[in-house]
C-alpha cells in the first residue's frame, strides 16, 4: 500500500492542511490523497474570489508538507448529493469548471501537489447536460483522471458493471487513471467480487495507475475485512 486517502473539509478548523500525516504517510514514502470537500461555501463564492486567501494558505502549507499529494477537489461533481455538484441549486458544469481552474491556479508553484479530476461512475441525473465530459476542465488543469464507484448490491453489480462505462470515457483523456474510491457491499459474493474485480478485470483497463479501497463501515460495511473470506481474497490480489 503506497497511498492513503483522507477527506478534508473546506476551511477546516483543524488547520489549512493535514500536516499531521507527515510521519505516517510522507515519511513512509506514501502519497497522500485528499478529497478536498467544498462544504460551507458555494461555487459562486469560490469563483468570486472570496476564498482565494484560504486557498493560498492551503497551498503554502501543502508545499511545506513536502511529500507527494494528489488533490481531488469538487469530486463526484456529476452527482446530485454535494453542494458543489453541477445540477444542485444554481450550479452549472461551467461554474464547476471555473471553480476547478481557480483552485488549480492557487497551486501553480506547489510541485508536490498533483490534481485529480474524480467523477462518479454514474451521472445523477443521467442527462446529456450532466454527462461526465461536461465537467472536464482541460488537459492543462488535470494530472490524473479518476472515478468513484460502489457495488451497493441493490441490484448486485459486477466490477465491470460498476466501472466499465466510466472507464471508457476516462481513457479518452489520455491521462493516468485511478479508481479513487471503491468498495463492495457485504455478502456471500463479496470475496468473489474482489477476486474477479481486482485480480482480473481491473487489469483490462488502459492507463490504470492505481486504486483506493474505501475501507469504512458507513452506509454498509464496505471494509475488506467485513468477513474473513473477503479479507483473504483481498490479500491474494494485492500485488
Helices and strands as residue ranges (DSSP letters): E 3-9, G 19-21, G 26-28, E 31-37, H 43-47, H 52-65, E 69-73, H 93-105, E 113-120, G 128-130, G 132-135, G 139-141, E 144-151, H 159-170, G 171-173, E 176-184, H 190-199, G 201-204, E 208-213, H 228-237
